[in-house]
Amino acid sequence: MLGVINKPRIARKNIKAQFLHVMVQGVNKEFIFYKKEYIKKYLEIIRENKKDYNLEILAYCIMNNHVHFLVYTKDIEKFGKFMQRINLLYAQMYNKKENRCGVLFRNRYKSEPIYDIKHLINCIKYIHNNPVKAQMVLNCEDYEFSSYNDYIKNEGPTRYKIMKEIFGENCDYANLFEQSFDKRFMDAEYENEETINSYILEGIREFKKEFCLNTVEILSNREIFKELIIFLKENCRLKYTEISKFFDISRGSMQKLKIK
């Protein structure tokens, strides 16, 4: 069934539906999933609510401070309501358990549509590889809270109708994921310029709000601008090369700022 990879796009009858790579993150990148019981509760909330919103979770990975999903939905508006509901229910539970109040999630969520088969496979691999990339485990199968082992055992999401239509009834997912795809392509899909720029703009807004500054004050003062760059690097986990490209700063000019 691996020949399906050569198909350039997902079947046209599914184009009106949406395959989405979705990420939600704790506010200020807090570890909002630091207990197993919390992770299990979040998964429980998802299972209890997804049928009401006409969608399927095709892959997932729950980390300490963020979650990745691959979602198949026939109604984008309903999906937005689904995310709002599950995050609200989880926040209510978490705030009660932790004796806290206020916003728990950073923004609503981020999503990227997927139509290409290769992109779809790389998205699944990317999601499952998160714990390995974060050096939490050596192998994907060692991480408890992802759908990786469901794929290897041909269980769970792999039994959904849409997955059977794309990959066949008895696809060898272990072999599929072992195939050599360009890692640079995979990373680029989730760290593309548009996404990076959105993180930078969000970081700038946070910096301005935190220090009660406006754009002119930041750009006209070398020391304040330097603090902004440090803020973007440390708080938004951005690279200096990404920041310099956004502001159109040369490598030499960045070095002259003496940012360590």
PyMOL commands that set and color helices and strands:
alter all, ss='L'
color gray80, all
select helices_A, chain A and resi 2-6+12-14+27-29+36-53+76-98+117-133+140-142+148-152+156-159+161-167+173-178+183-190+193-211+215-220+222-235+240-247+251-256
alter helices_A, ss='H'
color red, helices_A
select strands_A, chain A and resi 18-26+55-62+66-73+105-114
alter strands_A, ss='S'
color yellow, strands_A
deselect
rebuild
show_as cartoon
